[in-house]
């Protein structure tokens, strides 16, 4: 979407009101809400964890925002446990003393886990403390579909609060970007993103009931134990012991954050319901997802999915991408949007609609060719095609017959990015695109080629 060109409207179920809680938060991802109503949010691209102050003046928006921790390595997962704020960086986990009452950190930030597998398609780490007081860590796969060399990838790990590794809890989970425990049963449920490049409608994304020692199929099976065309035919015996999902989301919907609602004064139909952020498809011929849904569990084990927060997709144009959901002490539900650089609050109250913030918050004026010398431009245009070919970029981004049918064609880049923004994007792209592993000069060279060409 060209910055500032499209304005959409969000809507929530009757009994809930939607407000723009905070804006201008580039790459807003994981959320946690304190007992005082302050909202913590991670920003992987900026290497920060922010605190969004609770709305104490009742205007619907955060009363202010400030940086709690800076200079982190692509932080994503965050959680609070026994007066500490825990942060999952790309390659490890750290913690720092946190005072809920004042909303401040104190003392040094301490790394308690190092050398987590980094890089690859799914480098973000999600963390959450379980009812057993142990730290659970989701580590995504390094690839679309492959046999991992590191058993910690495509798995959920378990640690003590001090960082002692207690082993792999469950595996065969390609990218379980969100997980939570059902409050009534104590059962652990995790979202999982299905693989790509098998068409618009297969495989489904998943909700799994995760048990200790469980194997959930990836990369050998998809969905409810359908053999994968690349790895399944010779691995029927492995597929036979895999555990299928309890619910299937539509293919490529990319379910990320999940939270079970615990507020007892919520409407009865939403008590102990799970709320899930569907980040939305990047590789379908017609976009799908781009909303927040509620999951309603029946006594027979079936799960009903209903729309909860919609309006992010307008005429096949995405104006927002929900990434994470969290519940506040008053029953409010917070939703981060890493596309519109925003956090929304869905609170108990009368229904109303909300205009999505302009994406001018996240983009500047675009490419300025006068900042590039003639020599630099010529070098970039000469070397760029070979870099795209070597990195396999046109497999997904090409416009030729050889490109995958689910490609994302590069268009209007010069209107959407400055050189520095494109360099940053190549360094830290949105999954499943892998980072361009090169020095700053080479990334700048490729950025210029892309901006001049597309």
N, C-alpha and C positions, 0 to 999 in steps of 0.2 A: 504494500500500500504506500502511495506517495504521501509524505508527511502532511498532515492537516487537511487532507482532501475528503475524508469520510468520517462522518459522525454517526454513531449507532446508539442504540438504547438498550439498557439492561432491564430485565424484569425478573421478579422472584415470586414465589407462591403467595397466595392470599395469607395475610397475617404477618408478613415480613416486609420490611422497608429496606431499600438499598441506598447507600450513600458512598460517595468518594471519600475514603478515609485519609488517604495520602497519595501524593503524586510526585513526579520527578525522581523516582527511585529506579535508576537504570538497572535492568536485569534483576528485578525483585523476585526472589525465589522462596525459600523455606520460611515458615512462620512459627512462632510460639507466642502465646499470650500469658502474661504473668497474672498472679492473683489480684493485682491492682488494676488490671486492664491495659497495661502498656503492651505494645506489640513489638516483638523482636523479628527482624527480617534480615536474611543474608543476601548479599549481592556478590555473586562469584566473580563477575567481571571487574568490579572495583576492589575486590579483596577486603570487604568490610562486613561487619554486622552492625546494623542500625537499631536504635530504639525509637519507636513511634509512640509519643506520649498519648495516653488515654484521652478521650474526648470528655474532659471535665466541664467544659462550658456549653455542652449540649448543642453544638452547631453541626454535628454530624461528621466532623473532620478531626484528625489528630491535632492536639494542641501544639505540636512541634516535633521535630526529629533531630537526632544527633547520633554521631558515630560512637559506638561502644568499643569496637576493636577494629584496627586498621592493619594494613600490610600483611594480610593473610594470603595463603596460596589457594585461590579459587574456592572459597568456603561455600558450602551448600547446607548440609544438615546442621541443625542446632537443637539443643534441648536443655532443660533446666533440671538439676538434681542436687539436692542437699547443699544449697547455697553456692553452687557452681553453675556457670554457663559453659556448656560443652559445645564445641564447634568441630564439624567434620570438614577438614580441608581436602584438597585433591589427593594428597599423599600421606595423610595422617590425621590424628585427632588431638585437640588440645582443650584445655579448660582454664577458666579464670574465675576467681571469687566474684559473686554477683549478689548485690543487695536488692531485693525485690522492692522494699519500701521506698528507697531513694532512686531506684532504677539506675544504679551506677556499678561499675566494676572496680575492683581494688586489688592491688598486688600484681605479681607478674603473670603473664599468660604462659602456661606450661604445656608443652607437648607431652602427652602420655602414650600415644601410639605413633610410631614412625613406619615408613616404608610400606604403606598401603600401595597396591598396584595403581599406577597413575596412567594418564593418557588414554588413547583409544576412543571409541565411539561414545562410551558411557563412563565418563570420568568422575561425574558427580557422586558423592557419597551421602547417603541418608542415614541419620542416627535417631534412635529413640530408646528411652529407658522403659523396660518392661515391668510388669507387676512384681517380678521376682527381684527387682533392684539391679538387674544386669543391663549392660549397654549392648544394644543390637545395632548392627551396621550392615546396610545393604550396599553391595559392590556390584555394579553392572558389568556386562560383558565388554570385551575390548573390541568387538566386531559386530557385524550384522548376524552372521551365523558361522561358527567355527568350533574347533576343539581347543579349549583353553589350556595353556601350559601351567597357569597358576590356578590352583583349586579354589582360591579365594574369589575369583571372578565369576559372575553369574551366580551369586550366592548371598546368603545372609549369615554374617559372622556374629560371634558373641564374645564380649569382654567384661571384665570386672570394672567397677567404677574407677579404679586406679590404672586401668589400661592393660591388665594381664589378659593375654589371648586365651580364650577358653574353647576355641575350636569353631569349625564350620557348623552352623545350626541347621541350615537347609541349603540345597543346591538345585541346579537346573532352572534357575530363575534369571531370565535373560537381563531384565532391567527392572527390578522392583523398587521404583523410585519413591513409593510411599507405603507405609504400613502402620497399623494400630491394632489394639486389642479391644474386642467387643466387651463392654463393661459388665454385661450380665453373665456371660459364659467364660470370659477370660481367654477366648480363642483369638489367635493372631491371624489377621487377614492382611494380605499384601497385594497391591496392584502389580501388574507385570506387562511390559510392552512387547507385543509380538514382533517377529522379524519382518523385514522388508523384502521387496522385489519378487513377490508372488502374486501380484495383481492388486486390484482395488479392494477386493472383499475378503481376502484371506492372507494370513491367518488372523483370528480374532485376538484382541488384547484380553488380558485375563484378570480376574480376582481369584486369588488362591487362599485356601485355608492352610496355613503353614504350620507344620508339626516338626518337632525335633527329629533330625535324621531324614526328613522327607526329600524326595527327588521329584522335580516338577517338569521334567521332560526336555528342556532345552539342552542341546540343539537338535535332539533326535525326533521330537514330536512337537506338534503345535496344537493349541486348543485342547479339545477332549481326545487326546492321544491319536491324532492324525499324523502318520509318518511324514517326516520332512523329506522333500525330494532330494536334498543334498546329502543328508546323513542318516535318514531313517531306514531305507531298504535293507541295509546290512545290520541293523541294530534292533530287530524286532524284540529280542529278549530284554534289551534295556528299556524299550518303550513299554513293555508289559508291566514293569514295576513302577512306572511314573504315575504321579498323582495328577488327575485332571482338575481344571478350575471349577469353582463353585458357581461362577458367573462369567459369561463372555461379553466383553464390550465389542462394539463394532471394530472392524479392522482399522488399524492406523489411527484410532482415536487418541492414543497416547495417554492413558490414565496415569497421573502423577500422584499428587498429595491425596491422602485419605484421612478422615477423622470420624470417629464415632461420637455422636452427640450425647452428652451426659447431663445437660441442663434439664431438670425435672419439671420446670414450668413451661417448657416448650409445648406447642400444639401436640396432642397425643400421637398423631400420625408420624411425628418426627422424633419422638423419644427413642433413643438407642438406635437411630437410623445412622447409616454411614453416608457421609458427604464426600464426593470424589471430584477432583479437578481433571477435566479432559482437556489436555493441552492442544489437541487438534492435529489433524493429519498434515504431513508435509509432502506426501508422495501418492496422493490419489488424484485421478483425473478431475474429480469434483470434491472439494474440501468437505470434511466431516469432523465432528467433535466440537471443539471450541465452545465449551460450556461447562457448567457445574451440574452434577446430577446427584440425586439421592438414591440410596439402595435400601430396600425394605425387605427384611428377612422373614420368611414364613416358617412355621413350625415343621413343615415337610422338607425344609432345606432349600426351597426355591428362593430366588432373589428377584424382586421386581425393581426395575430401573425407571426413575422418573426424572424429568427435567426439573432443575432447581433454580439455576441462574443462567439465563439465556440472553442472546442479543449480541454476542461477540462475532458472529458470522452474518454478514449482510450481503446478499447477492453474490455469494461465493468469494467475498472479500473479507479477510480477517481483520477486525479492528481491535482485537484483544486475544490473549491466550492465557487462560487460567493455569497456574502452575502449582499452587499449594493452597490448602484450606486449614483453618484452625478455629477452635471454639474459645470464646472468652467466658469469664466467670458469670456474666449476665445472660449467657445464651447467644450472644452475637456470634456470627460466623464471618471470619475474615478470609478474603481471597486475594492472593497475589497474582499480578499480571505482568509477566516479564516482557511483553510486547508493547504495552501502553505505559510501562514504567509506573504502575499504580498498585495500590492496595484498596480493596473495597470492603465495606462492612454491610453485612446482611443482618439486620437486627429485628427483633420482635416489634411490630408496630403496623400501621396501616400501609397497604400497598401503594407504592409509587414507582415511577420510572426514573432512570438516571441516564444522562448523556455521558458516554465514554469520553475520557479526556483526549484531547488532540494529541497525536503522536509527535507533534512538534517538541514535546518534552524529551524525546529520545533521539531526535535527529537534528542536525544543524542545516546549513544552507546548501549543502551538497558539494560537489567537486569543483574546485577552482583551478583550472589548467594553468593559470599564470604563476602558480607556486611551483611549477615543474619546469626545469630547463629543457631545451631542445634535445640535448645529448641524453638526459635521463629518460625523456619520453621515447626517443628512438630505441634506446637499449631495452626498455620495458616492452615495447611493441614487438621487438625482434625476438626476445627470449620468452615472452609470455606463453605463446602457443605450445612450445616444447614442455614448459612447466605444467600446463594444464593436462597435456597428454601423459607425461610421466606420473603425475599424481592421480590420474584416472578421474579428473573432475568432470569431464564431459559425459561420463557414464550416467550421471544423474542430472547434469546441467546442460547437456547438449541439445541441439535442435535438429540433429540429423536422424536418419533412419536407424543408425547404429545405437543411438541413445536409448536408454530404458524407457518403456512406455509410460512410466510414472515420473518422468523427469521434472525437475523444477528449473525452467528455462530462465536464464539471467536476463533481466530487463530493467531499464531505468536506474541502474546502479549509480550513475553520475548525479542523479537527482536526489539520491537518498543518503549518500555517504561522502564525507570528506576523505582525504587520503589517510589521515590518522585513524578515523573510524573504521575504514576498511582494513587497515593494518591490525587494529584491535580485534576485528571480527575474524580475520584469518588466524590470529593467535588463539582466540577463544570463541569458536563458532558455536551455533546452536546444534545439538545432536540431531541426526546422526552424522552430520558432517564432521570429519576428524580435523584437528588443528593442522595448519601448514607448518611442518617442523623445519624451520629455517631461521637464519639470523634476521635481524631487523631490516638490514639493507635488502635482502632478498624478498622479504615480505612486502616491503615498500615497492619494490620493483613489480611484483605481481599485482599489488593493489593498483598501481598506475595503469598497468595493462588492462585490468578488469574495468576500471573506470573509463578509460579511453575507448574501450571496445564495446562495452555493454551499457 
